[in-house]
Amino acid sequence: MAERSIRLLVWADYLAPAVLSRFEVETGIHVDGAWYTGEDEAAARVLAGEGFDVVVASDYMAERYRRAGALQPLDLDRLPGLAGITDPRLRKPPYDPETDGRKYTSGLYFGTEGLAVRIDDVSHFPSSWEIVFDPQFAGRIAMLAGAREVLSAALYLLGESPNSTDSDALERATTMLIDQRPLVARYDSDTPWRSIVEGVTIVHCFGGDVGRAINKGVTQVRYIRPREGFTIWIDGPCIPVSAADPDAAHRFIEFLLDPGVAAATADYSGDHPVVSAAEPLMRSLVQRSMRPTSEQIETGTFLADLGDFNAVYESSYRRVRGAAA
C-alpha cells in the first residue's frame, strides 16, 4: 500500500486503470481518483477549493480556473516532457499562452468536435451542421450535453463564433435548438461513443468517440468536421492552489507526458495524445489516421471562457433542455 497519495479529478472513464497502477508501482504514490461527468460539476468542486492535487480540465474551463485564481503555475523545470508537445498551437494554446513566463496547464489529449454519421444508415449527407437540424433524422440524433457544445452547433450554422457574446445571435441559436429538441434522442457528453456503437444515425461528438467506437468494432461510421467551422479542444492536467502535494502532482503530470504512457492512455480513450512521439506507438492504425492535420489544428476554434456571459449560455441551454421533446 502506497504511503503517499494524490487526489485526481478527471472525466469518468478517461484514464486507463493500468496506467494509474503503473504510476503507483513506479513512484510509490497512489492515485485516489474522483470522477466527473460534466464541466459544471467539476467547476463547482474546484472553485469551492475542494482538495485536489491534479485536475484534468478542458481548455476553456482551465482558463476559467486560472482567472479565478484557483490554479498555481507549473514548475516548468520539473516538466521536461512538455518539450514533447511539438505542435505550437497545442504547446501554447490561446487560453494558456505562457506570455508572462508562467504556464498553468499541461496537455493530455486533444481533438476536434464534429459529427459521427453511421453510413450503414445514411449514405448521402452534407458535411454541415445542417444534418442535426434535418427532420428526416428525427429520433436518430444524439447531441453532446453542455451549454457551450450544444449552442456552438447552431452558432456555427448561423455563421457566428462559438464564443459569441452577441445576445441577438445567441437568442437565434437558442430558438433553433428549441425547434430541434423534438429531433434529439439523447444528450450525452459522458459516453457519446456508446451512441455510435448502438447505431444512432447522427452523433454530435468528439473525434475520440469515433476512434473508440471503431476500436469497439464499428466500421460503418464517418467522422466529419462541418464546413461552417468546428471546435478544437485540449484536455490536460493542472494543479489547484489547494493541492496538498504539488511535488507528487508534478511527478504525475511528467509521467503522463512520457510517450509510452501517452500512447497507452490514448489507446484507452480513443483520443489523440498531445505528445507527438506517442502517436506511432498507438495500437490502432485507424485512430492514428484520424489525427487532425496541422491545418485543422490551426483553423479549429478553441472555446474561450466568457466570464459573466457564461451564465447567459447556461440559461439558454436550460431553455433548450426544458423544451418539449
C-alpha positions in Angstrom: 0.0 0.0 0.0 1.4 3.3 -1.0 2.1 5.7 1.9 1.8 8.8 -0.3 -1.1 9.7 -2.5 -2.6 12.4 -4.7 -6.2 13.2 -5.4 -7.1 13.4 -9.0 -10.2 14.9 -10.5 -10.9 13.6 -14.1 -13.6 12.8 -16.5 -15.2 9.4 -15.8 -13.8 6.5 -17.9 -10.9 8.7 -19.2 -7.6 7.2 -17.9 -6.7 3.5 -18.2 -6.6 1.8 -14.7 -3.5 0.1 -15.8 -1.7 3.4 -16.3 -2.7 4.6 -12.9 -1.4 1.3 -11.4 1.8 1.7 -13.3 2.4 5.2 -11.8 1.9 3.8 -8.3 4.3 0.9 -8.9 7.0 3.2 -10.4 6.7 6.0 -7.8 5.1 4.6 -4.7 2.4 7.3 -5.0 -1.2 6.2 -5.0 -3.7 8.0 -7.2 -7.1 8.5 -5.5 -9.4 9.2 -8.4 -12.6 11.2 -8.3 -14.7 11.3 -11.4 -16.9 13.9 -13.0 -19.4 13.7 -15.9 -19.8 17.4 -16.7 -17.7 20.6 -16.6 -20.2 22.4 -14.3 -19.9 19.5 -11.8 -16.1 19.8 -11.9 -16.1 23.6 -11.6 -18.3 23.5 -8.5 -15.7 21.3 -6.8 -12.6 23.1 -8.0 -13.8 26.6 -7.4 -15.1 25.7 -3.9 -11.5 24.8 -3.1 -12.0 21.0 -2.6 -8.6 19.5 -2.1 -7.3 18.0 -5.4 -3.7 17.7 -6.4 -4.4 17.4 -10.1 -7.4 18.3 -12.1 -7.8 17.3 -15.7 -9.7 20.2 -17.3 -10.9 21.2 -20.7 -9.3 24.3 -22.2 -12.0 27.0 -21.5 -12.5 25.6 -18.0 -8.8 25.7 -17.3 -8.9 29.4 -18.4 -11.9 29.9 -16.0 -10.0 28.3 -13.1 -6.9 30.4 -13.9 -8.8 33.7 -14.0 -10.5 32.8 -10.7 -7.1 32.3 -9.0 -7.8 28.6 -8.5 -4.6 27.3 -10.2 -0.9 27.5 -9.3 1.7 27.9 -12.1 3.5 24.8 -13.1 7.2 24.5 -12.4 8.4 24.0 -15.9 11.9 22.8 -14.9 10.2 19.8 -13.4 8.3 19.0 -16.6 10.8 18.4 -19.4 8.2 16.2 -21.1 6.4 19.4 -22.2 9.0 19.6 -25.0 7.3 16.5 -26.5 4.3 18.7 -27.4 5.8 19.9 -30.7 2.8 21.5 -32.3 3.0 25.2 -31.4 -0.8 25.7 -31.0 -1.0 22.7 -28.7 2.1 23.7 -26.7 1.0 27.4 -26.2 -2.8 27.4 -26.8 -4.7 30.8 -26.6 -6.1 30.0 -23.2 -2.7 29.5 -21.7 -0.2 31.3 -23.9 2.7 31.5 -21.4 3.2 35.1 -22.3 4.2 36.1 -18.7 6.6 33.2 -18.3 4.1 31.2 -16.4 2.2 28.2 -17.6 -0.8 26.7 -15.8 -1.7 23.7 -17.9 -0.1 20.7 -19.4 -1.8 18.6 -22.1 -3.2 15.0 -22.2 -5.5 14.6 -25.2 -6.6 16.9 -28.0 -9.1 16.6 -30.8 -12.0 18.2 -32.6 -15.7 18.4 -32.1 -17.8 17.3 -35.0 -20.3 14.7 -36.2 -20.3 10.9 -36.5 -22.5 9.5 -39.2 -23.5 5.9 -39.4 -23.0 5.3 -43.2 -24.8 1.9 -42.9 -27.9 4.0 -42.2 -27.4 7.1 -44.5 -25.2 7.3 -47.5 -25.6 10.9 -48.7 -25.3 13.8 -46.4 -23.7 17.3 -46.4 -20.5 18.0 -44.4 -22.5 20.5 -42.4 -24.2 21.2 -39.1 -27.4 21.2 -41.1 -27.8 17.5 -40.6 -28.5 17.7 -36.9 -31.4 20.1 -37.7 -32.9 17.9 -40.5 -36.3 16.5 -39.7 -35.7 13.3 -41.7 -33.4 12.2 -38.8 -36.0 12.8 -36.1 -35.2 10.4 -33.2 -31.9 9.4 -34.7 -29.8 12.3 -33.5 -27.7 12.4 -30.3 -26.2 15.7 -29.1 -23.5 16.5 -26.6 -24.7 17.7 -23.3 -23.4 21.1 -22.3 -24.2 24.7 -22.9 -21.2 25.6 -24.9 -21.1 22.5 -27.0 -24.8 22.4 -27.9 -25.1 26.1 -28.7 -21.9 26.0 -30.8 -23.7 23.8 -33.3 -26.3 26.4 -34.0 -23.9 29.3 -33.8 -21.6 27.8 -36.4 -24.6 27.2 -38.7 -25.5 30.9 -38.3 -22.0 32.0 -39.3 -21.3 33.1 -35.7 -18.4 32.3 -33.4 -19.0 29.7 -30.7 -17.5 32.3 -28.4 -20.0 35.0 -29.4 -21.3 37.4 -26.8 -23.9 38.9 -29.1 -27.2 38.4 -27.3 -29.2 38.5 -30.5 -27.1 35.8 -32.2 -27.3 33.6 -29.1 -31.1 34.1 -29.0 -31.3 33.0 -32.6 -29.2 29.9 -31.8 -31.4 29.1 -28.8 -34.5 29.3 -30.9 -33.0 26.9 -33.5 -32.1 24.4 -30.8 -35.6 24.6 -29.1 -37.1 23.8 -32.5 -34.6 21.0 -32.9 -35.4 19.5 -29.5 -38.0 17.0 -30.8 -35.5 15.5 -33.2 -33.0 14.6 -30.5 -33.0 11.2 -28.9 -30.5 12.0 -26.2 -28.0 14.5 -24.9 -24.7 12.9 -23.7 -21.2 14.2 -23.2 -20.1 11.3 -20.9 -20.1 8.4 -23.4 -21.1 9.6 -26.9 -19.2 6.7 -28.3 -21.9 4.4 -27.0 -24.5 6.2 -29.2 -22.3 5.4 -32.2 -21.9 1.8 -31.2 -25.7 1.5 -30.6 -26.4 2.7 -34.1 -27.6 6.2 -33.6 -27.5 7.8 -37.1 -26.1 11.2 -36.4 -24.0 11.7 -33.2 -22.6 15.1 -32.2 -19.4 14.0 -30.6 -15.6 14.4 -30.3 -13.3 12.7 -32.7 -12.1 10.4 -30.0 -15.6 9.0 -29.6 -15.4 7.8 -33.2 -12.0 6.3 -32.5 -13.3 4.5 -29.5 -16.3 3.2 -31.4 -14.0 1.9 -34.2 -11.9 0.2 -31.5 -15.2 -1.5 -30.3 -15.7 -2.9 -33.8 -17.8 -0.3 -35.6 -16.7 0.1 -39.2 -19.6 1.8 -40.9 -19.0 5.3 -39.5 -17.7 8.5 -40.9 -16.4 11.5 -38.9 -17.0 14.9 -40.3 -15.7 18.4 -39.3 -18.5 20.6 -40.6 -17.6 23.1 -43.2 -19.1 26.0 -41.3 -16.5 25.6 -38.6 -15.5 23.2 -35.8 -14.1 23.4 -32.3 -10.7 22.1 -31.4 -10.1 21.2 -27.8 -7.3 20.2 -25.4 -7.9 18.4 -22.1 -5.0 18.4 -19.7 -3.8 18.4 -16.1 -3.4 21.4 -13.9 -2.6 21.9 -10.2 -5.0 23.7 -8.0 -3.8 26.1 -5.4 -5.4 23.8 -2.8 -3.1 20.9 -3.8 -1.7 19.1 -0.7 1.3 17.6 -2.6 2.4 19.7 -5.6 5.6 17.7 -5.8 3.7 14.5 -6.4 1.4 16.3 -8.7 4.3 17.4 -10.9 5.6 13.8 -11.0 2.2 12.6 -12.1 2.0 15.2 -14.9 5.5 14.4 -16.1 4.6 10.7 -16.1 1.6 11.4 -18.4 3.9 13.2 -20.8 6.1 10.1 -21.4 5.4 8.9 -25.0 4.7 5.3 -24.0 2.3 6.3 -21.3 0.6 8.9 -23.5 0.1 6.2 -26.2 -1.4 3.9 -23.6 -3.9 6.5 -22.4 -4.8 7.4 -25.9 -5.4 3.7 -26.8 -7.8 3.5 -23.9 -9.7 6.8 -24.6 -9.8 6.8 -28.4 -8.4 10.4 -28.4 -5.2 11.8 -29.7 -2.2 12.4 -27.5 -0.7 15.9 -27.4 2.7 14.3 -27.3 3.7 13.8 -30.9 6.1 10.9 -30.3 3.2 8.9 -28.8 1.2 8.7 -32.0 3.3 6.0 -33.8 3.2 3.9 -30.5 -0.6 3.7 -30.6 -2.2 0.4 -31.5 -5.0 1.5 -33.8 -3.9 2.4 -37.3 -7.4 3.8 -37.9 -7.2 6.0 -34.9 -3.8 7.3 -35.9 -5.1 8.1 -39.3 -7.8 10.3 -37.8 -5.3 12.6 -36.1 -6.2 16.2 -37.1 -3.8 17.7 -39.6 -1.6 20.8 -38.9 -4.1 22.8 -40.9 -7.0 21.6 -38.9 -5.2 22.2 -35.7 -4.6 25.8 -36.9 -8.1 26.5 -38.2 -10.2 24.9 -35.4 -11.7 27.3 -32.9 -10.9 26.9 -29.2 -13.8 27.7 -26.8 -12.9 30.6 -24.6 -14.0 31.4 -21.0 -16.7 34.2 -21.4 -16.7 35.4 -17.9 -20.1 36.7 -16.7 -21.6 35.8 -20.2 -21.2 32.1 -19.3 -24.4 32.5 -17.4 -26.3 33.6 -20.5 -25.2 30.4 -22.3 -26.3 28.3 -19.3 -29.7 30.0 -19.2 -30.1 29.4 -22.9 -29.2 25.8 -22.6 -31.7 25.2 -19.8 -34.4 26.6 -22.1 -33.4 24.1 -24.8 -33.3 21.1 -22.5 -36.6 22.2 -20.9 -38.4 22.4 -24.2 -40.9 19.8 -25.0 -39.4 16.8 -26.8 
